[in-house]
Amino acid sequence: MRPRIACYAYLLEHGLLGLSPRPLAAATGTSPRVLLYLFGSKDALLRELLARARRDQVTQLAAALDEQAREMTREETRGRDHPPAEGPAATPAPAAFDALSPACGPSSPRRDNAGRSA
């Protein structure tokens, strides 16, 4: 396995706590000198590994959001083929607020000063 890939795999398995070149080199089958040659410094090694982790995280998040958007589109498409829902879930939000406003009293934002529904 290439040292950069091996270092990233080590980071994913062990995390950042206590990360140092010697154990990292031993775990990846190389030497601390080779790591310093490849990365330039321990700070540069950390920056590169964290940048790769961030790219992977953003890629995974984008894939999850794309899947969620596709699922929402499928649900919207299915909804066109079925009759509208009945019951509380089908109640439009303003109508639901109007139904609840008497319980909120005269100072409810959905009521005017005379106590009537807005």
C-alpha positions in Angstrom: 0.0 0.0 0.0 1.3 3.5 -0.8 2.5 5.4 2.2 -0.1 8.3 1.8 -3.0 5.9 1.5 -1.6 3.8 4.4 -1.3 7.0 6.6 -4.9 7.9 5.8 -6.1 4.4 6.7 -4.1 4.6 10.0 -5.7 8.0 10.7 -9.2 6.6 10.1 -8.6 3.6 12.4 -6.7 5.3 15.2 -7.8 9.0 15.1 -5.6 12.0 15.8 -5.0 11.5 19.5 -1.4 10.6 20.0 -0.5 10.6 16.3 3.2 10.7 15.8 5.6 9.8 13.0 7.2 6.8 14.6 4.1 4.7 15.3 2.5 5.9 12.0 5.6 4.8 10.1 5.7 1.5 11.8 2.0 0.9 11.1 2.4 1.8 7.5 5.5 -0.1 6.8 7.9 2.8 6.3 10.2 5.0 8.3 9.7 8.4 10.0 12.3 9.8 7.5 10.3 8.7 4.5 7.1 10.3 6.0 9.0 13.5 6.5 10.3 13.4 3.0 6.9 12.7 1.6 5.0 15.3 3.6 7.7 17.8 4.5 6.8 18.1 8.2 4.4 16.6 10.8 2.2 19.6 10.4 2.0 19.2 6.6 1.2 15.5 7.1 -1.7 16.4 9.4 -2.9 19.1 7.0 -2.9 16.7 4.1 -4.6 13.9 6.1 -7.3 16.2 7.5 -7.9 17.8 4.0 -8.5 14.3 2.6 -10.8 13.4 5.5 -12.7 16.6 4.8 -13.0 15.9 1.1 -14.3 12.4 1.8 -16.8 13.8 4.4 -18.1 16.4 1.9 -18.4 13.7 -0.8 -20.3 11.4 1.5 -22.6 14.3 2.7 -23.3 15.3 -1.0 -24.1 11.7 -1.8 -26.5 11.5 1.1 -28.2 14.8 0.2 -28.5 13.7 -3.4 -30.2 10.4 -2.3 -32.5 12.4 0.0 -33.5 14.7 -2.8 -34.1 11.7 -5.1 -36.3 10.1 -2.4 -38.3 13.4 -1.9 -38.8 13.6 -5.7 -40.1 10.0 -5.7 -42.5 10.7 -2.9 -43.8 13.9 -4.6 -44.3 11.9 -7.8 -46.1 9.1 -5.9 -48.3 11.8 -4.2 -49.7 12.9 -7.5 -51.0 9.5 -8.2 -52.9 9.2 -4.9 -55.8 11.1 -3.5 -55.0 13.8 -0.9 -54.5 12.7 2.7 -57.2 13.3 5.2 -56.9 14.1 8.9 -54.5 16.3 10.8 -51.6 15.7 8.3 -53.7 17.2 5.5 -54.7 20.4 7.4 -52.9 23.4 5.9 -50.7 25.2 8.5 -52.8 28.5 8.7 -56.0 26.4 9.3 -54.2 24.5 12.0 -53.0 27.8 13.6 -56.6 29.1 13.5 -57.8 25.9 15.2 -55.3 26.3 18.0 -55.5 30.1 18.5 -58.5 30.0 20.9 -56.4 27.9 23.2 -53.7 30.5 23.1 -55.9 33.3 24.4 -56.5 36.8 23.2 -52.7 37.6 22.8 -52.2 34.9 20.2 -50.4 36.2 17.1 -53.2 34.6 15.0 -55.9 36.8 16.6 -56.6 40.5 16.3 -57.1 42.7 19.3 -60.9 41.9 19.4 -60.1 38.2 19.8 -61.2 37.3 16.2 -59.1 35.1 14.0 -56.8 37.0 11.8 
